[in-house]
Amino acid sequence: MLSVVCGRDLTHPCQYLSAASIFYTIYALFFQGGGHFTYMPQPWVTWGGVNALCWLITTAWLFCSAIAEVKSLWLKRLWLGGVAAGSVMTLPVLCPQAWLPIFSIGFYIYCCIVPFSMLPSLAARLWHRGALAGLAPIIFNLMLVPALIHDVALSYDRIGIDHVDVVPYLAPLILFSGLYLLYKRFADSMRTAEQAARQLQSRFESQENALRDSYERLRQVEQRDLLSAERQRLMRDMHDGLGSTLTGAIHMTNGDTPHAVLRQTLQDCLYDLKITVDSLESVDADLLVLLANLRYRLAPRFQAHGMTLEWSVKTVPPLVWLTPSAALHILRILQEVIANIIKHAGADQIRVATAVDGQAVVIFVEDNGKGFVANKQTAGGRGLHNIRWRAQAINSRAHWSALAKGTRFTLWMPIQQPDGAVTTLSPGMSISAMKRL
């Protein structure tokens, strides 16, 4: 009640219904057991019964206004102020005993007549909202007026003693109808919540399907882009490698090039093409599978030049960054190194080995030839430049060192690569051309 007086209109009908239940309990206690309160003076017993009934009527009407969502805050303040004033005025210490019946009747009339001003708004709101069940407590409240007149007349012996008080039986109907309305309101709220949950679930599923379709389209576009990039990479690689070698072979046919040299050139083109195809096969990050394919491709070439291959490859950790592009870089590096040994080193033995150096995998290629110092020959050929660029493309390092007899080539490759460390640009391109891409 204080919340209404202070300007905070209650919107929860259950609070009004709870207050009405409490006042009805007090009223029933005084009405049925009034004669047994020997420790309380009779004027206080009468005052308690009258005020409990008046506050019961007040809270019952407030419950109806809350159900219909009728605000009328100024009217509620006036109404509650009058009821509170009536409770004070009927106190036995302020009201003479002879005047108490008159004040009580006026108190009843005030509590029943004031809510009539809200009756049109209540009925219109309930009719508009289709909550016809809310009319039940309003009808029972209206029935309180004749019931109060009947009970007051009975209490002052204005009607026969064979009549019984009606208000004690009518008030529970108000409470039960209000309880039914709260239950119906709760059930409607649950149904609304379930419908909202189903709609939300449907929208969520729709959004999820749309997101899945969008992701699928994006994945297809990404696959097409990857395939396009891979095609361009292979085309550039074949143009720079295989294409230049074939062009040289064509020029050889116009001169007096020996048949054996021409045959070897064409054989190199075939090896180059096979290595390019091998780079496209999935090796599942296993470097040893990649090296095994290279050994299989180069074995006939070693036999043709009378060279012995010592294979000291050991198990190494998987390289998760070993994509087809990175695999082709590694194959091209080793192909170029071995080709240089065959052409220039004059060696009859090659050793290929692997090792683990901390967080890196190392490939060694050693020969027993006449030796080689890379820094003095770097400017003279494109092969060493390509080897260094390919190593840089996979975030690795290439190094040559002299042995007691021959040369050792070392390719140092990290086990883990940072994002974007491995490039997919075409091998063999110049640095200026790569910068222009």
C-alpha positions, -999 to +999 in steps of 0.1 A: +000+000+000+028+024+008+042+018-027+010+032-042+009+062-019+046+069-026+039+069-064+052+034-073+022+017-087+023-021-082+019-041-113+020-075-097-016-086-089-003-114-067+008-088-041-027-074-038-042-109-037-018-118-009-028-087+011-065-095+005-059-130+018-043-117+050-071-092+056-097-119+050-079-141+076-080-113+101-117-106+093-126-142+098-107-144+130-125-114+145-159-124+130-159-160+141-140-157+173-149-122+184-167-135+215-136-155+226-112-125+228-117-120+266-083-103+269-093-077+243-120-050+249-150-054+227-146-020+210-112-031+197-126-064+185-153-045+165-127-021+152-105-049+140-134-067+122-146-035+105-111-024+093-101-059+082-133-060+060-127-025+046-091-033+037-102-066+022-126-047-001-099-022-010-072-047-019-098-068-038-106-038-060-069-030-064-063-065-075-090-061-102-073-028-114-039-045-116-054-074-136-069-049-161-038-028-159-057+004-151-033+029-135-053+058-121-026+066-096-043+098-083-076+079-076-057+051-058-040+076-036-073+094-028-089+060-021-062+047+001-059+080+019-096+078+027-094+042+039-064+050+061-082+081+075-113+059+082-091+034+101-078+062+123-112+078+128-128+045+140-101+039+166-119+033+200-098+060+216-110+086+190-145+074+182-172+071+209-188+037+212-222+050+203-209+065+171-190+035+159-219+018+140-225+050+121-188+055+113-186+018+103-215+021+079-200+052+063-166+035+061-182+005+043-201+028+019-169+048+011-149+016+004-176+003-019-186+035-037-152+049-046-141+020-068-173+025-089-155+053-107-130+028-121-156+003-131-161+015-168-123+015-173-119-019-158-147-035-179-135-018-211-099-029-207-108-065-198-132-066-228-106-052-252-080-076-240-104-106-242-098-114-205-135-120-197-125-142-168-113-111-151-149-099-148-155-126-121-138-108-092-154-075-103-188-091-102-181-106-068-169-072-056-201-056-068-220-082-049-203-071-017-224-039-016-258-056-011-241-083+011-227-056+034-261-039+036-276-072+045-250-080+071-252-046+087-290-048+089-286-083+104-261-070+130-286-042+141-316-066+141-333-049+112-340-083+096-350-117+109-326-137+129-330-167+105-307-149+081-270-155+080-241-132+073-232-132+036-199-115+034-179-143+051-190-166+023-187-141-005-151-130+002-136-165-004-152-164-039-133-132-046-101-148-034-106-180-054-115-161-086-084-140-081-063-171-076-078-186-108-069-154-127-033-156-115-031-192-125-045-184-159-021-155-163+008-177-153-003-204-178-006-178-206+028-165-198+043-200-199+026-206-233+039-173-246+074-181-233+072-215-250+061-199-283+088-173-280+114-201-273+102-221-303+103-190-325+138-182-312+149-218-318+134-216-354+152-183-360+184-197-346+182-228-368+175-206-398+205-184-390+226-215-384+216-229-418+223-195-435+256-194-418+264-229-428+255-222-464+276-190-463+305-209-449+301-236-476+301-209-503+331-193-487+349-226-486+342-233-522+354-198-532+385-204-511+391-238-527+387-222-562+412-194-552+436-220-539+434-241-570+438-210-591+469-199-571+483-235-573+478-236-611+495-202-615+524-214-593+528-246-613+526-227-646+553-202-635+575-230-622+572-250-653+578-219-674+609-209-655+623-245-651+610-270-676+602-243-703+637-229-703+652-264-704+630-274-734+638-241-751+675-249-748+669-284-762+652-270-792+681-247-799+705-277-796+686-294-824+696-265-847+733-270-842+758-298-841+749-309-805+758-345-799+729-369-797+739-380-762+738-344-749+705-338-764+692-370-750+705-361-715+688-327-718+655-342-726+660-367-698+665-338-674+633-323-686+615-355-679+630-357-644+620-321-638+584-328-648+582-359-626+595-340-596+568-313-602+541-340-603+556-356-571+552-323-552+514-324-558+511-358-540+501-356-503+529-366-480+510-359-447+538-336-434+562-366-436+595-354-450+608-389-454+581-398-479+591-367-499+628-377-499+619-413-508+601-401-539+631-380-548+655-409-544+633-430-566+633-404-593+671-397-592+683-433-588+685-439-626+705-407-630+730-418-604+735-451-622+739-434-655+768-414-641+783-443-622+777-426-588+770-444-555+742-431-532+745-434-495+711-430-479+714-421-442+679-407-438+665-411-402+631-404-387+624-367-381+594-349-366+565-342-390+565-308-407+529-296-405+537-267-430+548-292-457+522-281-483+526-289-521+542-255-526+567-260-498+574-296-509+582-283-544+607-258-529+625-286-511+626-309-541+639-281-563+666-272-538+678-308-536+675-313-573+696-283-580+722-293-555+725-328-568+726-316-604+755-293-595+773-322-579+768-344-610+778-317-634+807-299-616+820-318-586+835-348-603+823-370-575+815-407-575+797-408-542+768-388-527+755-391-492+720-378-482+712-377-445+687-361-420+690-350-384+672-331-358+689-299-345+668-285-316+636-271-331+648-277-366+651-305-392+683-306-412+690-323-445+727-329-455+739-336-490+776-345-491+799-355-520+835-366-523+843-343-553+868-316-559+852-291-534+831-260-538+831-226-521+797-210-526+805-174-518+831-171-547+807-185-573+774-169-562+776-141-587+783-164-616+752-186-618+715-184-612+713-218-596+727-207-562+705-177-562+674-199-568+685-222-540+689-194-515+656-179-526+637-212-522+652-217-488+641-182-478+606-189-492+601-217-467+617-197-439+648-220-440+686-216-445+709-230-471+747-234-464+777-249-481+808-260-462+840-277-472+850-312-461+883-329-462+873-341-496+843-327-512+815-304-500+786-305-476+753-288-483+730-281-453+694-272-455+681-261-421+642-261-417+622-252-386+597-278-373+571-251-365+565-222-389+548-189-380+517-179-400+526-166-434+562-177-432+559-200-462+554-182-495+536-197-525+552-175-552+568-190-582+603-204-576+630-191-598+617-156-601+639-126-595+637-106-563+625-075-583+598-095-600+586-110-567+584-075-552+562-064-581+536-092-575 
